[in-house]
Amino acid sequence: MGQDLQGWSVLDAFGGSGMLALEAWSRGAAPVVVVERSRRCSQQLRRAADALGAELRVIVGASPDAAPHDLFDLVLADPPYDSDLTSLLPGLAERVGSRLVVEHRHGDPLPEMPGLVLEQTRRYGDTGLTFYRPSRGSGR
């Protein structure tokens, strides 16, 4: 995505430690919205963001559906490796304004993503990064 995300809106759909969201914020993204199912992780993320002065909106929710139904320039999806991607990911497609990046176990099947076109998958050991863009336009 590059070093400069100035003006990009970002959704981190599976917050975890929040490192992806914090990295996006550090590169100028705003707003940055994080969905995390664990209340404990969400609280730790809020403390880390406060300590850094990062403006993140942290939402406690069991799934990415807890996020606002806004269009985000960049949607980051790094669900736990044991997740059923075919049930979790398709709902994110309607929130992608420019790019969706999915981190997954390399070789795991990815679902059809209505309205999105698969651009590429990169392999890093056992990890895959798959990049999608909207089929309706070029985005950023």
C-alpha positions as CSV (number, residue, x, y, z in Angstrom):
1,M,0.0,0.0,0.0
2,G,3.0,2.2,0.3
3,Q,4.4,4.4,3.1
4,D,1.9,7.3,2.7
5,L,-1.7,6.5,3.7
6,Q,-2.6,10.2,4.2
7,G,-6.3,10.7,3.9
8,W,-7.1,7.0,3.6
9,S,-9.8,5.5,5.8
10,V,-8.9,2.1,7.2
11,L,-10.9,-0.7,8.7
12,D,-8.9,-3.4,10.6
13,A,-11.5,-6.0,10.8
14,F,-9.8,-8.4,13.2
15,G,-7.8,-6.1,15.4
16,G,-5.9,-8.5,17.7
17,S,-2.9,-6.6,19.0
18,G,-3.9,-3.6,16.8
19,M,-0.5,-3.4,15.1
20,L,-1.9,-3.2,11.6
21,A,-4.2,-0.3,12.7
22,L,-1.5,1.5,14.5
23,E,0.8,1.1,11.5
24,A,-1.9,2.5,9.2
25,W,-2.4,5.5,11.6
26,S,1.4,6.1,11.8
27,R,1.3,6.4,8.0
28,G,-1.3,9.1,8.0
29,A,-4.6,7.1,7.7
30,A,-7.7,8.6,9.3
31,P,-10.2,7.5,10.3
32,V,-8.9,4.1,11.5
33,V,-11.5,1.8,12.9
34,V,-10.6,-1.5,14.6
35,V,-13.0,-4.4,15.4
36,E,-11.8,-6.9,18.0
37,R,-13.8,-9.6,19.7
38,S,-11.9,-9.7,22.9
39,R,-12.7,-7.1,25.4
40,R,-9.3,-7.6,27.0
41,C,-7.4,-7.1,23.7
42,S,-9.6,-4.1,23.0
43,Q,-8.7,-2.4,26.3
44,Q,-5.0,-3.1,25.7
45,L,-5.3,-1.6,22.2
46,R,-7.0,1.5,23.6
47,R,-4.3,2.0,26.2
48,A,-1.5,1.6,23.5
49,A,-3.3,4.0,21.2
50,D,-3.7,6.5,24.0
51,A,0.0,6.2,24.9
52,L,0.9,7.0,21.3
53,G,-1.7,9.7,20.8
54,A,-3.2,7.5,18.0
55,E,-6.8,8.3,17.0
56,L,-8.3,4.9,16.7
57,R,-12.0,3.9,17.0
58,V,-12.0,0.5,18.7
59,I,-15.2,-1.5,18.6
60,V,-15.7,-4.7,20.6
61,G,-17.5,-7.1,18.4
62,A,-17.7,-10.8,17.7
63,S,-17.3,-10.3,13.9
64,P,-16.4,-7.6,11.4
65,D,-20.1,-6.9,11.0
66,A,-19.8,-4.8,14.2
67,A,-17.9,-2.2,12.1
68,P,-19.8,0.7,10.6
69,H,-21.2,0.0,7.2
70,D,-19.1,2.7,5.7
71,L,-16.9,2.5,2.7
72,F,-13.2,2.3,3.7
73,D,-10.3,2.9,1.3
74,L,-8.4,0.0,2.9
75,V,-9.8,-3.0,4.7
76,L,-7.3,-5.2,6.5
77,A,-8.4,-8.7,7.4
78,D,-6.1,-10.9,9.5
79,P,-8.4,-13.4,11.1
80,P,-7.2,-16.2,13.4
81,Y,-5.8,-19.0,11.2
82,D,-8.5,-21.4,12.5
83,S,-11.3,-19.2,11.2
84,D,-13.8,-20.1,8.5
85,L,-12.8,-17.6,5.9
86,T,-15.8,-18.4,3.7
87,S,-18.2,-17.1,6.4
88,L,-16.1,-14.2,7.7
89,L,-14.8,-12.4,4.6
90,P,-17.7,-11.9,2.1
91,G,-19.4,-9.4,4.4
92,L,-16.3,-7.2,4.1
93,A,-16.6,-6.8,0.3
94,E,-19.3,-4.1,0.6
95,R,-17.0,-2.0,2.8
96,V,-14.0,-2.0,0.4
97,G,-13.5,1.4,-1.4
98,S,-10.0,0.7,-2.8
99,R,-8.3,-2.4,-1.4
100,L,-8.9,-5.4,0.7
101,V,-5.8,-7.2,2.1
102,V,-6.3,-10.7,3.6
103,E,-3.7,-12.4,5.7
104,H,-4.2,-16.2,5.8
105,R,-2.5,-19.5,6.0
106,H,-1.1,-20.1,2.5
107,G,-3.1,-22.8,0.8
108,D,-6.4,-22.2,2.7
109,P,-9.3,-21.7,0.3
110,L,-10.5,-18.1,0.0
111,P,-14.2,-17.4,-0.7
112,E,-15.6,-15.7,-3.7
113,M,-15.8,-12.0,-3.0
114,P,-18.7,-10.5,-4.9
115,G,-17.8,-7.1,-6.3
116,L,-14.1,-7.6,-5.8
117,V,-11.4,-8.8,-8.2
118,L,-8.4,-10.8,-6.9
119,E,-5.2,-8.9,-7.8
120,Q,-2.5,-11.2,-6.4
121,T,-1.5,-13.5,-3.6
122,R,2.0,-13.3,-2.2
123,R,3.5,-16.1,-0.1
124,Y,5.7,-15.6,2.9
125,G,6.5,-19.1,4.3
126,D,3.2,-20.5,5.6
127,T,1.5,-17.1,5.3
128,G,-0.4,-15.8,2.3
129,L,-1.3,-12.1,1.6
130,T,-4.1,-11.8,-0.9
131,F,-5.0,-8.4,-2.4
132,Y,-8.4,-7.5,-3.8
133,R,-9.8,-4.4,-5.4
134,P,-13.3,-3.4,-6.3
135,S,-14.5,-4.5,-9.8
136,R,-16.6,-1.4,-10.1
137,G,-13.6,1.0,-10.5
138,S,-10.0,1.6,-10.1
139,G,-10.1,3.1,-6.5
140,R,-6.8,4.6,-5.3
